[in-house]
Amino acid sequence: MPRKSRVDAPGALHHIIARGIDRQQIFRDDADRHNFIRRLAKIITETDTRCYAWALIPNHFHLLLKTGRVPIANVMLRILTGYAVTYNNRHRRHGHLFQNRYKSILCQEDAYLMELVRYIHLNPLRANIVGSLNALDRYPFSGHSVIMGKYKNTWQDVDSVLKLYGNKVHSARAKYRFFVEKGIEIGKRDDLTGGGLVRSSGGWTALKTMRRAQIFQKGDERILGDGDFVEKVLQEAQERLNRKYALAAEGYDFDKVVRRVANVLKMTPSEVLAPGKEKLRVKARSLLCYWAARELDITMAELSRKLKISPPAVTLSVKRGENIAQEGNFTLYSSK
């Protein structure tokens, strides 16, 4: 059976789990861990991706990310590929480091954010990497210690998590820690490690109860949320897919997007593609990057190669292009 495509959208919350191939270690020492963290920090900052929680375990890691300017698939491609290259070079190994496909579950934020932050941050304790909650408070390779104020970074969204517990940092931090502590006795939460109807309903017992009451929900293993949320996500994903196929049927590729940008801004295609920092040229290339990335799913790496600019520059161009399209009421598709 073919694998289902990933679902994503700007502002979507994702619980991501990536494991080493054959469950092998992906972090052998602190140098590996610091290398991964530096890469993670750089990429999520460049892409305006929010990170609410994270934890590094020797053979896998967890991330809780909210999609920003760049699809999560592109963010993860940069993180995994770059880290695997440096890891292999450092340890003089060859071949794949990660399992072929990381796990990504799109989650219903208002229902699951607090639970997912707690679940992810308790991983080092469940894995016996640390022996107590006090030790977890100071464990440097999990976002919990940052929320507790033991370490600082600029890329983890601590404020949004603490605001779930109150407006004053000190009391919110205490309430957060108490919530995490209560999670220790609950144990492993299989319902938080994937989507699907059973998990989204809280397990078989809850699902059977709902069915006896003739309450039926739509489920999907890629999504963690109630039936209405799953339905909404799948409908939006289908609409985006339908639009992508419609554009393909009209012959939209990179070159046609270039011509469309040229037409909208009264330029020639060669002027759109030419390097330079003139205001109109920057505007054109930004609009090009936005339509190519968002409408045609052309990757940042491919746009970087085609336009001979860095991936971070492409990311900034996509954001700038989005604003230009909205302000000018420009659309990619034209019946002319």
N, C-alpha and C positions, 0 to 999 in steps of 0.2 A: 504494500500500500504506500503511495507517495506521501511524503511528509507535507503537512500543511504549512503554508507560508506564514511568516510572523505577522502579527498585528501590531500596529503602532500608529501614533498620531502626536502632534505637538501637545505637550502637557500630560501625556500618558505616563502612568507610574508602572515601573517594571521591577520585579524581583528576578535577579539574574544569578544563575549558579553555573560556574565553569569548573570542570574537573580535569585533572591530569589524565592523559591517555593510559588505559589499563589501571587507573587509580594510582598512578605513580606520583611522586612528589613534584610539585611545581615551585615550591619554595624550600630550598635546602638550608638557607641561613638568613640572617638579618640583612645581608647585602642584597639578596634576591628580593626580600620584602620591601626594602627601601627603594630599590629600583622600580618595582611595580607601583608603589605609591607615588613616586615622582611622575611616572608615566600617566597614571590615572589622574593625578592632579592637573597636569598640563592639558590633557585632552578634554576633560569635562569642563575646564575653565574656558578653553578655546571655543567649545561648542555650546556654551551656556546650558549645559546639562546639570541638573540639580542632583546632588548625592545626599540622601538622608541617612543611610546606614551602610556599613561595610565591615567585613571580617575576613581575615586571611587565615586559612588552615593549611597545613603542609601540602595536602593533595587537592585542594579546591579553594574557591573563594565565593563569597556572597556580596552582591551589590544591590542597593535599592536606589534606583535612578528615575528621574523624571525627564522625559524627552524635552530637549530645548530646540535649538535651530537645526539640529542634524538628527536624522533617524538613529535610533539606538543601535540598529544593525551596523551602521557606519562607525559609530563610536566604539562598539565592541571589536570591530575588525581592526581598527587602529591600535586598540589596547592589546589585544591578543597577539596580533602579528608582530608588533614591535617588541613586546615582552619576550615572545618565543625566540626571536632572533638573538636578542642580547643574552637570554638564558643559555641558548645552545652554544653561543660563542664563549661565554664565560665558563661553561662546564664541559666544553669540547665534546658535545654530542650532536647527533643529526636526527632528522625526522620530526614528526609531529610531537608537540608538547601537550596539547589539549585534545580532549575528545572532539570528534569532528563537528559536533553541534552543541553549543552551550544552551542551557535551558533559560528561557525568558518567558515569564508569566506576566501578562498585563493585569494590573490589580485595580480594584475599586478603591480609590484613595480614602474617601471618608469612612469607609467601613473597615479598612485593613491597615492603614498607615501605622497606627500605634502598635498593633500586634506584630507587624512585619519588622519594625525597628527593633522591638524587643527580641523577636525570634532570631534575627540575624546577629544581634550583638551578644546573645547568649551562646553562640556557636563555640567560641573558644573554651567556655566552661563545660559545655556538653562533651567536647572533644578531649577534655582533661589536659588542655594546654595550660590552663590556669586552674588553681585548686579552690578558689573561693571568689565571692563577689568582690571582696576588697582587692584581690589580685587583679580581677577583671577591670576594676576602676582604673588601674595603672597599666594595663596591657596596651602597648603602643601600636598594635597592629589590628585594631578594631575601632570603629567610630564611637563606641561607648565611652572610652576614656576621654575623647574630645568633648562629648556632651557633658561629661563630669568635670570638665575644666582642668584636667591633668595635662593635657597637651592642646596645642592650638594649631589650626590650619585655616587657610582662607577659602578652601574649596568645598568643605562640608557644610551643608545647610543645617547648622545647629539651631538657629533661631526659630525656624519653622517647627522643629520638633519640640523645643521647650515651650513654645506658645500653646501647644496642645495641653499643657499642664498648668498654665498660668502666665501672667504678665510680668511677674517678678522673677528674675533669674534664679535667685537662691532657693526660693520655695518651689519653683517649677522643677529645678534640678532634683530636689529632695523627693518630690512626687514621682518624677520619672524613675528615679532609682528604686523607689518602693514598688513601682509597677514592674520593673525588671526583676526585682527580687521575688515577687509573687509568681513570675513566670518559671522560676527554677523548679518549684514543686509541681507545676503543670506537666513538665517534661517535654519531650519532642512533639511538635505539632505537624503531623503529616499533612493536615489540611492547608498549611501555609506554604508548602513546597511545590504546589502545582495548581492548575485550574481544574476544570471539569465539574460536572454536576455534583458528584459525591462530595468533593472537597468544598465547593462553594456553598453547599447546603449544610456543612458542618459534620459530615460523616453519614454512614448508612442509616443509623438510628434516626437522625433528624430527617433524612430524605424519606424514609418509610413513613414517618409521622406526617410529613407534608403530603405524601401521596394518599394516605388514608383520609386526609382532610380535603382531598381533591385539589391540592395546590401543586401546580406543575410549573417547572422552570426550565429555561433553555440552558444547556451547559456546553462548554468547550474547554478542552484541556489546556488551551493557550491563555485562558482568561480566568481570573479569580474574582468573583463578584456574584451578585444576585442575578436572577433571570432577566430583569429589566436592563441591568447594566450590560450583560452579555449580549442581549438582543441589540442594544444601541451600538455597541462596539462593532459587532459583526455587520450591521447595516452600514455604518460609516466606512468600514473597511471595504465592503462590496462596492459602495459608491465610488471610492477612490480607485478601486480596481477597474470598474466599468469605465471611468474617465480615462484611465491609462490606456485601456484597450481602444477606446474611441479615438484618442489622439494617435495611437499607432496606426489605426485603420485609415486615418487622414494623412498618413505619411510623415508624422512629426518625428524627427530625429534631431540630433545636435545641429546639423546644417540648416534645417528648416526653422529651428528656434532662432538661430543667428539671423536668418532673413526676416523673421517676424519682429525681432528687436530692432533691426535696421529700419523696417517699415514704420514701426511705432514712433521711433525717435528721429525719423527723417535723415537717416545715414545710409552709407553703403555697408554691405557685409564686411568688406575688408577693413573699414573704419572701426567696426564693432570689435573685430579680433585684434586690431593693432595694439601693441603695448603703449602705455603712456598714462599720465596722471591728469590729463585735461578733464575738466568737470563732466563734459558730455560723454567722453569715452569711459570714464569710471562708472557713470550712470548706466551706460549700455552694457558693460560687462557684468555689472551687479544684477541687472534685470535678467541677463542671459544665465548667470549662475543660479538665480532663484528659480526660474522656469525649468531649467535643465535638471536641477536637483529635486525639486518638489513635484514637478509634473511628470517628468520622464524617468525619475529615479536613477539618473546618471550619478555615479559615485563621486565623492570629493576627490579621490585619487585620480580618476579619469579626467575630471575637469581641471585638476592641477596640471596634468600632463598636456592637455589640449591648449590651455591658456598660458602655460609656462609661468605659473605662480604657485606659491606654497599652499598646502592644505589649509593652514589657518587663514590665509588670505581669501581662499574660496569660501570658507565658513563665514567670514565677515561680509563678503560680497552677497551671500545668500540672504543674510539678515537685512542688509542695505537694500537689496533688490525687492524683498518683501514689502518694505516701507514705500519704495518707489512705485510698485505695482498698485498698492492700496491708495496712495496719495493721487496718482495719476489715473486711477480707475482703468488700468491696463489689464487686458486678459490675453492669454496665450492664443487661444483658439480664435480664428477669424474665418468667417464664411466667404471672405473675398478671395 
